[in-house]
Structure formats: C-alpha cells, structure tokens
Amino acid sequence: MRGKYPLEMRKNLNSVDCSIQVNDVSMNFGEVTAVNHVSLHVAKGTIFGFVGSDGAGKSTLLRMAATMIRPASGNILIDGLDVVTRRSRVKTMIGYMPQRFGLYQDLTVGENIDFFMNIFGIFGTERKKRRERFLRFSKLLPFIDRLVGNLSGGMKQKLGLACVLVHEPQILILDEPTNGVDPVSRQEFWDILLEMKEQGMTIVISTAYLDEGEKCDHLALMHKSRLLDSGIPEVIQSHFPNLEEALIHRIQEDDKELIHDNFKT
C-alpha cells in the first residue's frame, strides 16, 4: 500500500506541499565528494525512498537533512526552515534513526524508552500514554522488562523506532533501518511505517532492499554521489521486468558514460 496520493499526482509530487526541499546540495570530506549537486523535493504525507550503490552518498544526504552535518553548498529546508540557520527548531520537527542507533544494551526496553522521553521532556500522564502507545504499537509491551542486549535484531530496530517516535515528529528520517533484519521483522517494521504515514507523517528512508523501494511513493537512485534518477517506482521500472533490473541498467549506463567522458578528456 502506497501513499494517499493517486498515481497521476505521484508522477508530479512538486504539485503538492513539500516537507523537505534539497536545493543543489553538495558535501565533501577532504578530497572525496560525498554528495554532488543534488536537488529534490519530498511531498508531505509520503514515503520517499533512497536506493543505490554503497558509498553513493545516501547516508550523508540524510545526515544533512537531519541537521547532523552542514552542507558544503546549497541548502535543505524542512517545512520551509533552513536546517542550518534554524537547526534547533528543525530538530523538534524530525525523528532521525541512523544505521547504528544508540540503544543502551544494559537497560531494559522500558528504561530505554523512558530515557528518550526524559530527553524530550515528556512527563506525567502524557509520558505514560506515549510509553504504552509506542511499545504496544511496536509489539514490545510484553518485553518491557527485558534487557535490550537480549533482544533480537528486529526487536532492537523496532525499539529504536519507538524511541525516535516518542516526541511525535512530523518527519521521520531513517537510514537503512532494516539492514540485516529477518524478513518477518522487516515486514512488521514496514507495517509500522505505513500506519504512521496514514496518520500524516512524512517518511524519508534509505534501504538496501528493493522490495522496500517498491513500497515507497517516490524513489531516488543515487550513484557515486549523484542523483541518477527520481520518480515513482512504477515509472522507474518501466520497460523492465522488475525494479532491480531497471536500477542496475541505469547504474551501468551511467558508469559507461563516465568511462567515455574520462577517455575523451
């Protein structure tokens, strides 16, 4: 199940309000270009997915959107607010889950979610309500007293998501959250994401799994720091048996063009 927008509208997501605008953004680490002049829009209430080769710049771009690092050039707007100049305000609007989310292995499930509610200043009856809501939502309520170090990989990822959600952000930014997780846990994780989207949340996610890419309303393909293609999965897949073959073909074509350009110079 995809977004609330019909197919024709999803073909032109710029026609709806944007939660995130990435405007000609670049980022370098020394002599290495991690993100090279990327521009894109993320529509409100949709799931926007990033796929691509390892080292393509997906994580760096998500970290910039999450206010973790500053772009070298260009800018990123969250609901119209610059992530650099309005960083404090933007941080209250987003939830960010990096590839290695900082759960405390020697604390229980309940103690971990309490820790994050402490950070966000959630106390009293609201604290109790959210604690129960997000642990029940992620099917972790029966494990509230279990040490996190004793949880499975899938359960840890669902707890990480619950901790990110406790302050009820408008926008969720997830960097390969299901990497290495078993298929059943991956599906349960996506069930949570789809339900959050139905409640109006905007979700930006990078993934190594193309079956997850097919669940996104809009998909961006990155390769060697650049944005190669962007569109709804059905259009990107056009003329190919499946999304995987379409993306592999696009990457291989780009590599041929780079080799040709380098040879000319």
RODO-2510 file (C-alpha; in nm, 4 decimals, decimal comma):
residues 265
     n   res          X          Y          Z
     1     m     0,0000     0,0000     0,0000
     2     r     0,1433     0,3334    -0,1040
     3     g     0,0537     0,6918    -0,0286
     4     k    -0,2697     0,8806    -0,0134
     5     y    -0,1894     1,0412    -0,3483
     6     p    -0,3207     0,8733    -0,6676
     7     l    -0,0830     0,7609    -0,9416
     8     e    -0,1159     1,0719    -1,1580
     9     m    -0,0401     1,3047    -0,8677
    10     r     0,2510     1,0895    -0,7561
    11     k     0,4011     1,1417    -1,1021
    12     n     0,4355     1,5096    -1,0133
    13     l     0,4984     1,5354    -0,6417
    14     n     0,6016     1,9006    -0,6815
    15     s     0,2330     1,9743    -0,7271
    16     v     0,1713     1,9095    -0,3564
    17     d     0,3144     2,0739    -0,0453
    18     c     0,6753     1,9829     0,0276
    19     s     0,8043     1,8721     0,3658
    20     i     1,1669     1,8709     0,2516
    21     q     1,3420     2,0694    -0,0199
    22     v     1,7006     1,9853    -0,1129
    23     n     1,8447     2,2651    -0,3256
    24     d     2,1685     2,1976    -0,5169
    25     v     2,3358     2,0402    -0,2127
    26     s     2,6966     1,9215    -0,2121
    27     m     2,9189     1,7792     0,0600
    28     n     3,2896     1,6947     0,0598
    29     f     3,5096     1,5083     0,3068
    30     g     3,8574     1,6266     0,2195
    31     e     3,9102     1,5443    -0,1471
    32     v     3,6208     1,2978    -0,1531
    33     t     3,2882     1,4247    -0,2902
    34     a     3,0113     1,2538    -0,0930
    35     v     2,7126     1,4431    -0,2381
    36     n     2,7378     1,6227    -0,5704
    37     h     2,4821     1,8966    -0,6518
    38     v     2,1661     1,7062    -0,5507
    39     s     1,8215     1,8677    -0,5714
    40     l     1,4898     1,7035    -0,4842
    41     h     1,1552     1,7593    -0,3121
    42     v     0,9764     1,5343    -0,0636
    43     a     0,5986     1,5724    -0,0541
    44     k     0,4120     1,5845     0,2753
    45     g     0,2497     1,2643     0,3929
    46     t     0,4508     1,0363     0,1618
    47     i     0,7289     0,7803     0,1900
    48     f     1,0362     0,8900    -0,0047
    49     g     1,2984     0,6197    -0,0531
    50     f     1,6684     0,6317    -0,1376
    51     v     1,8367     0,3365    -0,3075
    52     g     2,1733     0,2967    -0,4748
    53     s     2,5214     0,1557    -0,4537
    54     d     2,7295     0,1558    -0,1352
    55     g     2,9067     0,4865    -0,0842
    56     a     2,6646     0,6676    -0,3143
    57     g     2,6031     0,9480    -0,0627
    58     k     2,2645     0,8406     0,0731
    59     s     2,3671     0,8440     0,4396
    60     t     2,5476     1,1749     0,4051
    61     l     2,2425     1,3365     0,2482
    62     l     2,0159     1,2030     0,5241
    63     r     2,2575     1,3257     0,7924
    64     m     2,2464     1,6730     0,6399
    65     a     1,8667     1,6692     0,6337
    66     a     1,8703     1,5564     0,9991
    67     t     2,0886     1,8589     1,0968
    68     m     2,3838     1,6334     1,1881
    69     i     2,6271     1,7897     0,9395
    70     r     2,6224     2,1113     0,7372
    71     p     2,6118     2,1093     0,3575
    72     a     2,9247     2,2455     0,1915
    73     s     2,6990     2,4270    -0,0547
    74     g     2,3300     2,4561    -0,1306
    75     n     2,0615     2,4305     0,1356
    76     i     1,7975     2,1990     0,2798
    77     l     1,4606     2,3255     0,4008
    78     i     1,2370     2,1352     0,6410
    79     d     0,8845     2,2742     0,6175
    80     g     1,0418     2,5960     0,4870
    81     l     1,3046     2,6201     0,7628
    82     d     1,6755     2,6051     0,6806
    83     v     1,8366     2,3088     0,8608
    84     v     2,1479     2,5150     0,9379
    85     t     2,0128     2,8537     1,0442
    86     r     1,7017     2,7080     1,2150
    87     r     1,8641     2,3898     1,3442
    88     s     1,7113     2,3971     1,6946
    89     r     1,3583     2,4374     1,5604
    90     v     1,4047     2,1756     1,2890
    91     k     1,5315     1,9182     1,5423
    92     t     1,1959     1,9319     1,7241
    93     m     1,0154     1,8529     1,3984
    94     i     1,2106     1,5458     1,2918
    95     g     1,2927     1,1995     1,4173
    96     y     1,6232     1,0562     1,2949
    97     m     1,7324     0,6952     1,3159
    98     p     2,0876     0,6339     1,1891
    99     q     2,2210     0,2957     1,0837
   100     r     2,3612     0,2407     1,4337
   101     f     2,1003     0,3760     1,6683
   102     g     2,2179     0,4399     2,0260
   103     l     2,0178     0,1999     2,2394
   104     y     2,1573     0,1126     2,5833
   105     q     2,2232    -0,2611     2,5912
   106     d     2,2365    -0,2830     2,9716
   107     l     1,8987    -0,1114     3,0181
   108     t     1,5581    -0,2700     2,9715
   109     v     1,3139    -0,1897     2,6920
   110     g     1,1126     0,0293     2,9278
   111     e     1,4193     0,2071     3,0641
   112     n     1,5398     0,2884     2,7116
   113     i     1,2143     0,4471     2,6048
   114     d     1,1967     0,6358     2,9373
   115     f     1,5464     0,7709     2,8721
   116     f     1,4395     0,9183     2,5389
   117     m     1,1238     1,0659     2,6892
   118     n     1,3441     1,2319     2,9516
   119     i     1,5473     1,3904     2,6724
   120     f     1,2339     1,5326     2,5124
   121     g     1,0808     1,6438     2,8430
   122     i     0,7780     1,4156     2,8287
   123     f     0,6390     1,3538     3,1767
   124     g     0,3147     1,2915     3,3666
   125     t     0,0107     1,1341     3,2058
   126     e     0,1397     1,2099     2,8558
   127     r     0,4533     1,0083     2,9313
   128     k     0,2522     0,7048     3,0388
   129     k     0,0249     0,7322     2,7361
   130     r     0,3096     0,7519     2,4844
   131     r     0,5099     0,4776     2,6548
   132     e     0,2225     0,2357     2,6239
   133     r     0,1246     0,3527     2,2758
   134     f     0,4623     0,3105     2,1086
   135     l     0,5621    -0,0095     2,2877
   136     r     0,2247    -0,1655     2,2049
   137     f     0,2482    -0,0296     1,8514
   138     s     0,5871    -0,1955     1,8027
   139     k     0,4733    -0,5182     1,9776
   140     l     0,7293    -0,4698     2,2547
   141     l     0,4979    -0,4194     2,5506
   142     p     0,5340    -0,7868     2,6632
   143     f     0,9137    -0,7357     2,6693
   144     i     0,9192    -0,4135     2,8682
   145     d     1,1453    -0,5604     3,1405
   146     r     1,3843    -0,7418     2,9068
   147     l     1,7401    -0,6126     2,8702
   148     v     1,7984    -0,4660     2,5253
   149     g     2,1151    -0,6728     2,4919
   150     n     1,8945    -0,9835     2,4966
   151     l     1,6637    -0,8692     2,2153
   152     s     1,6765    -0,9958     1,8578
   153     g     1,7991    -0,7631     1,5835
   154     g     1,4463    -0,6973     1,4612
   155     m     1,3201    -0,6162     1,8092
   156     k     1,6077    -0,3740     1,8637
   157     q     1,5198    -0,1920     1,5415
   158     k     1,1534    -0,1656     1,6417
   159     l     1,2547    -0,0328     1,9832
   160     g     1,4840     0,2191     1,8142
   161     l     1,1913     0,3359     1,6026
   162     a     0,9675     0,3614     1,9095
   163     c     1,2305     0,5784     2,0824
   164     v     1,2544     0,8042     1,7769
   165     l     0,8758     0,8414     1,7681
   166     v     0,8159     0,9354     2,1348
   167     h     0,8236     1,3107     2,0667
   168     e     0,5786     1,2574     1,7757
   169     p     0,7814     1,4191     1,4964
   170     q     0,6301     1,5479     1,1731
   171     i     0,9067     1,3952     0,9634
   172     l     1,0858     1,0627     1,0114
   173     i     1,4348     1,0134     0,8629
   174     l     1,5608     0,6538     0,8614
   175     d     1,8974     0,5306     0,7339
   176     e     1,8745     0,1642     0,6279
   177     p     1,6773     0,0715     0,9421
   178     t     1,6064    -0,2881     0,8334
   179     n     1,9577    -0,3846     0,7213
   180     g     2,0318    -0,7397     0,8377
   181     v     1,6870    -0,7856     0,9898
   182     d     1,4908    -1,1054     0,9217
   183     p     1,2026    -1,0893     0,6674
   184     v     0,9227    -1,1129     0,9261
   185     s     1,0681    -0,8300     1,1365
   186     r     1,1217    -0,6223     0,8225
   187     q     0,7557    -0,6599     0,7332
   188     e     0,6484    -0,5684     1,0873
   189     f     0,8748    -0,2624     1,0719
   190     w     0,7139    -0,1533     0,7449
   191     d     0,3659    -0,2126     0,8839
   192     i     0,4520     0,0485     1,1482
   193     l     0,5843     0,2917     0,8853
   194     l     0,2764     0,2558     0,6664
   195     e     0,0490     0,3179     0,9623
   196     m     0,2479     0,6279     1,0613
   197     k     0,2192     0,7553     0,7048
   198     e    -0,1570     0,7035     0,7113
   199     q    -0,1607     0,9276     1,0188
   200     g     0,0043     1,2037     0,8112
   201     m     0,3737     1,1553     0,8840
   202     t     0,6339     1,2187     0,6122
   203     i     0,8951     0,9431     0,5973
   204     v     1,2350     0,9526     0,4265
   205     i     1,4174     0,6211     0,4219
   206     s     1,7237     0,4660     0,2620
   207     t     1,7139     0,0942     0,2012
   208     a     1,9241    -0,1861     0,0588
   209     y     1,6108    -0,3889    -0,0217
   210     l     1,4320    -0,3139    -0,3487
   211     d     1,1095    -0,4786    -0,2314
   212     e     1,1023    -0,1951     0,0248
   213     g     1,1747     0,0541    -0,2523
   214     e     0,8576    -0,0646    -0,4251
   215     k     0,6567     0,0356    -0,1156
   216     c     0,7694     0,3974    -0,1424
   217     d     0,5584     0,6670    -0,3066
   218     h     0,8694     0,8191    -0,4625
   219     l     1,2146     0,6731    -0,5164
   220     a     1,5546     0,8359    -0,5686
   221     l     1,8512     0,6458    -0,7138
   222     m     2,1956     0,7693    -0,6074
   223     h     2,5281     0,6543    -0,7508
   224     k     2,8781     0,7916    -0,6968
   225     s     2,7492     1,0961    -0,5034
   226     r     2,4972     1,1996    -0,7689
   227     l     2,1219     1,1674    -0,8118
   228     l     2,0781     0,9476    -1,1199
   229     d     1,7018     0,9170    -1,1285
   230     s     1,3963     1,0130    -0,9279
   231     g     1,0318     0,9231    -0,9696
   232     i     0,7576     0,6867    -0,8672
   233     p     0,8696     0,3205    -0,8678
   234     e     0,6288     0,2228    -1,1472
   235     v     0,7783     0,4798    -1,3844
   236     i     1,1416     0,3992    -1,2956
   237     q     1,0672     0,0315    -1,3586
   238     s     0,9038     0,0996    -1,6972
   239     h     1,0242    -0,1314    -1,9776
   240     f     1,1964    -0,3656    -1,7308
   241     p     1,0655    -0,6874    -1,5684
   242     n     1,1349    -0,5557    -1,2185
   243     l     1,2779    -0,2624    -1,0267
   244     e     1,6116    -0,4342    -0,9646
   245     e     1,6865    -0,4742    -1,3358
   246     a     1,5807    -0,1153    -1,4030
   247     l     1,8175     0,0263    -1,1403
   248     i     2,1100    -0,1970    -1,2383
   249     h     2,0677    -0,0892    -1,6005
   250     r     2,0614     0,2783    -1,5031
   251     i     2,3787     0,2455    -1,2929
   252     q     2,5619     0,0512    -1,5640
   253     e     2,4661     0,3101    -1,8252
   254     d     2,5964     0,5875    -1,6013
   255     d     2,9254     0,4045    -1,5489
   256     k     2,9658     0,3679    -1,9262
   257     e     2,9065     0,7406    -1,9716
   258     l     3,1678     0,8235    -1,7067
   259     i     3,4241     0,5953    -1,8702
   260     h     3,3520     0,7550    -2,2077
   261     d     3,3819     1,1084    -2,0673
   262     n     3,7090     1,0257    -1,8889
   263     f     3,8501     0,8730    -2,2067
   264     k     3,7695     1,1894    -2,4041
   265     t     3,9471     1,4086    -2,1510
***
